[in-house]
Amino acid sequence: MREKKSNNEFLIYILNRNRYYLSFDSGVGQTNLKKEEVLNCPLFIPTSLEEQTQIANFLSAIDVKIDNCKLEIENYSKWKKGLLQQLFV
């Protein structure tokens, strides 16, 4: 049985937020990367699976907080809109 050497969630974070890959994104449609571009991507990955897991958990917790803040802002915006409608009726 092969030893697991990387945390999948960590790899998702590092690849999705990688400036190298983002530089190929035009903002319209799907980003098409060539094999050479993927293989030439500089990745700095901690060798410790434990450290990768800690980083992934930390980033995941931040994402949850960001999502909660976005939801809170959306709720306040709806509340504000409702108050303004009541004010001018």
Residue, then its C-alpha position, 0 to 999 in steps of 0.5 A: m500500500r502506497e503512503k499518502k504524500s499529499n492532502n487533496e484539499f490542500l492541493i485544491y487550494i494551492l492549484n485554484r489560487n495559484r498566480y501562475y495558473l491565474s495568469f492564463d485566465s482571460g476571465v471569459g470562458q474556460t481556461n485552456l492550459k497546455k501540458e507544458e504550462v501545467l508541468n512548469c508551474p512552480l509549486f511550493i508544497p510542504t513535505s509534511l502531510e500534517e502541515q498540508t492538512q493544517i494549512a487546508n483546515f485553516l484556509s477552509a475555516i477562513d472560507v467559511k467565515i468569508d461565506n458567513c460574512k457575505l451572507e450577513i451583508e446580503n441580509y443587511s442589504k435586504w433589510k436596508k432595501g425593505l426599510l427604504q421602501q417603508l420610508f418612501v411609501 
